[in-house]
């Protein structure tokens, strides 16, 4: 981890959700485990789909959708500011 503001925000969110480490293999999770892509609702409204998947063992740790339309066109700052806050425990 580079300790950029984005790295720190991801680490804080992971800790807040109780998944700082992969629940399967124990690897410490970081920004490299996060992905986000363009999506759309059934009626065509743009949105973003986000996932956290451990790079070591491919365990999905979390997934969620956001009404933020940035998707993969947005950078990591866009993700942290607009998509990460939509991660809710379910």
ZADO-1210 file (C-alpha; in nm, 4 decimals, padded with zeros to 6 digits):
<atoms>
<atom x="00.0000" y="00.0000" z="00.0000" code="UNK" pos="1"/>
<atom x="00.1302" y="00.3429" z="-00.0938" code="UNK" pos="2"/>
<atom x="-00.0589" y="00.5302" z="00.1799" code="UNK" pos="3"/>
<atom x="-00.2197" y="00.7667" z="-00.0683" code="UNK" pos="4"/>
<atom x="-00.5474" y="00.9207" z="00.0497" code="UNK" pos="5"/>
<atom x="-00.7290" y="00.6656" z="-00.1667" code="UNK" pos="6"/>
<atom x="-00.5357" y="00.3717" z="-00.0167" code="UNK" pos="7"/>
<atom x="-00.6140" y="00.4978" z="00.3325" code="UNK" pos="8"/>
<atom x="-00.9837" y="00.5434" z="00.2489" code="UNK" pos="9"/>
<atom x="-01.0041" y="00.1852" z="00.1196" code="UNK" pos="10"/>
<atom x="-00.8252" y="00.0538" z="00.4298" code="UNK" pos="11"/>
<atom x="-01.0616" y="00.2484" z="00.6567" code="UNK" pos="12"/>
<atom x="-01.3686" y="00.1197" z="00.4704" code="UNK" pos="13"/>
<atom x="-01.2425" y="-00.2384" z="00.4876" code="UNK" pos="14"/>
<atom x="-01.1832" y="-00.2025" z="00.8612" code="UNK" pos="15"/>
<atom x="-01.5249" y="-00.0438" z="00.9146" code="UNK" pos="16"/>
<atom x="-01.6848" y="-00.3418" z="00.7407" code="UNK" pos="17"/>
<atom x="-01.4753" y="-00.5888" z="00.9408" code="UNK" pos="18"/>
<atom x="-01.2876" y="-00.7287" z="00.6414" code="UNK" pos="19"/>
<atom x="-00.9362" y="-00.5889" z="00.6579" code="UNK" pos="20"/>
<atom x="-00.8176" y="-00.9401" z="00.5754" code="UNK" pos="21"/>
<atom x="-00.9600" y="-01.2052" z="00.3482" code="UNK" pos="22"/>
<atom x="-01.1934" y="-01.4275" z="00.5498" code="UNK" pos="23"/>
<atom x="-01.0698" y="-01.7326" z="00.3560" code="UNK" pos="24"/>
<atom x="-00.6889" y="-01.7024" z="00.3371" code="UNK" pos="25"/>
<atom x="-00.6114" y="-01.4159" z="00.5766" code="UNK" pos="26"/>
<atom x="-00.4307" y="-01.1950" z="00.3235" code="UNK" pos="27"/>
<atom x="-00.4497" y="-00.8244" z="00.4082" code="UNK" pos="28"/>
<atom x="-00.6825" y="-00.6634" z="00.1523" code="UNK" pos="29"/>
<atom x="-00.6020" y="-00.3381" z="-00.0254" code="UNK" pos="30"/>
<atom x="-00.6882" y="-00.1282" z="-00.3285" code="UNK" pos="31"/>
<atom x="-00.5595" y="-00.4014" z="-00.5589" code="UNK" pos="32"/>
<atom x="-00.8509" y="-00.6213" z="-00.4517" code="UNK" pos="33"/>
<atom x="-01.1120" y="-00.3632" z="-00.5531" code="UNK" pos="34"/>
<atom x="-01.2712" y="-00.3380" z="-00.8961" code="UNK" pos="35"/>
<atom x="-01.5556" y="-00.1325" z="-01.0371" code="UNK" pos="36"/>
<atom x="-01.7299" y="-00.1248" z="-01.3721" code="UNK" pos="37"/>
<atom x="-02.0059" y="00.0454" z="-01.5650" code="UNK" pos="38"/>
<atom x="-02.3492" y="-00.1087" z="-01.5264" code="UNK" pos="39"/>
<atom x="-02.7062" y="-00.0066" z="-01.5816" code="UNK" pos="40"/>
<atom x="-03.0395" y="-00.0762" z="-01.4221" code="UNK" pos="41"/>
<atom x="-03.3067" y="-00.2763" z="-01.5969" code="UNK" pos="42"/>
<atom x="-03.4490" y="00.0499" z="-01.7298" code="UNK" pos="43"/>
<atom x="-03.1114" y="00.1686" z="-01.8579" code="UNK" pos="44"/>
<atom x="-03.0103" y="00.4081" z="-01.5793" code="UNK" pos="45"/>
<atom x="-02.6275" y="00.4275" z="-01.5589" code="UNK" pos="46"/>
<atom x="-02.4707" y="00.2998" z="-01.2392" code="UNK" pos="47"/>
<atom x="-02.1533" y="00.1380" z="-01.1073" code="UNK" pos="48"/>
<atom x="-02.0977" y="-00.2181" z="-00.9873" code="UNK" pos="49"/>
<atom x="-01.8161" y="-00.2693" z="-00.7339" code="UNK" pos="50"/>
<atom x="-01.6497" y="-00.5831" z="-00.5987" code="UNK" pos="51"/>
<atom x="-01.3771" y="-00.6735" z="-00.3554" code="UNK" pos="52"/>
<atom x="-01.2136" y="-01.0037" z="-00.4440" code="UNK" pos="53"/>
<atom x="-00.8990" y="-01.1349" z="-00.2763" code="UNK" pos="54"/>
<atom x="-00.6152" y="-01.1482" z="-00.5286" code="UNK" pos="55"/>
<atom x="-00.4602" y="-01.4495" z="-00.3571" code="UNK" pos="56"/>
<atom x="-00.7534" y="-01.6910" z="-00.3370" code="UNK" pos="57"/>
<atom x="-01.0308" y="-01.5290" z="-00.5469" code="UNK" pos="58"/>
<atom x="-01.2725" y="-01.5121" z="-00.2537" code="UNK" pos="59"/>
<atom x="-01.5374" y="-01.2460" z="-00.3043" code="UNK" pos="60"/>
<atom x="-01.5401" y="-01.0321" z="00.0078" code="UNK" pos="61"/>
<atom x="-01.8054" y="-00.7798" z="-00.0944" code="UNK" pos="62"/>
<atom x="-02.0075" y="-00.6531" z="-00.3864" code="UNK" pos="63"/>
<atom x="-02.2440" y="-00.3612" z="-00.4194" code="UNK" pos="64"/>
<atom x="-02.3993" y="-00.1245" z="-00.6666" code="UNK" pos="65"/>
<atom x="-02.3967" y="00.2529" z="-00.6687" code="UNK" pos="66"/>
<atom x="-02.6134" y="00.4969" z="-00.8566" code="UNK" pos="67"/>
<atom x="-02.2935" y="00.6863" z="-00.9389" code="UNK" pos="68"/>
<atom x="-02.2601" y="00.6554" z="-01.3177" code="UNK" pos="69"/>
<atom x="-01.8791" y="00.6871" z="-01.3318" code="UNK" pos="70"/>
<atom x="-01.7990" y="00.3177" z="-01.3584" code="UNK" pos="71"/>
<atom x="-01.4603" y="00.2285" z="-01.4961" code="UNK" pos="72"/>
<atom x="-01.4360" y="00.5656" z="-01.6685" code="UNK" pos="73"/>
<atom x="-01.3751" y="00.7197" z="-01.3271" code="UNK" pos="74"/>
<atom x="-01.0412" y="00.7084" z="-01.1510" code="UNK" pos="75"/>
<atom x="-00.9730" y="00.5735" z="-00.8024" code="UNK" pos="76"/>
<atom x="-01.0479" y="00.9124" z="-00.6431" code="UNK" pos="77"/>
<atom x="-01.3872" y="00.9122" z="-00.8154" code="UNK" pos="78"/>
<atom x="-01.4470" y="00.5604" z="-00.6786" code="UNK" pos="79"/>
<atom x="-01.3468" y="00.6544" z="-00.3225" code="UNK" pos="80"/>
<atom x="-01.5561" y="00.9720" z="-00.3186" code="UNK" pos="81"/>
<atom x="-01.8658" y="00.8509" z="-00.5038" code="UNK" pos="82"/>
<atom x="-01.8927" y="00.4702" z="-00.4975" code="UNK" pos="83"/>
<atom x="-01.7206" y="00.3518" z="-00.1793" code="UNK" pos="84"/>
<atom x="-01.9703" y="00.5342" z="00.0498" code="UNK" pos="85"/>
<atom x="-02.2502" y="00.3264" z="-00.1054" code="UNK" pos="86"/>
<atom x="-02.1008" y="00.0047" z="00.0342" code="UNK" pos="87"/>
<atom x="-02.3487" y="-00.1101" z="00.2950" code="UNK" pos="88"/>
<atom x="-02.3386" y="-00.4212" z="00.5074" code="UNK" pos="89"/>
<atom x="-02.6004" y="-00.6654" z="00.3911" code="UNK" pos="90"/>
</atoms>
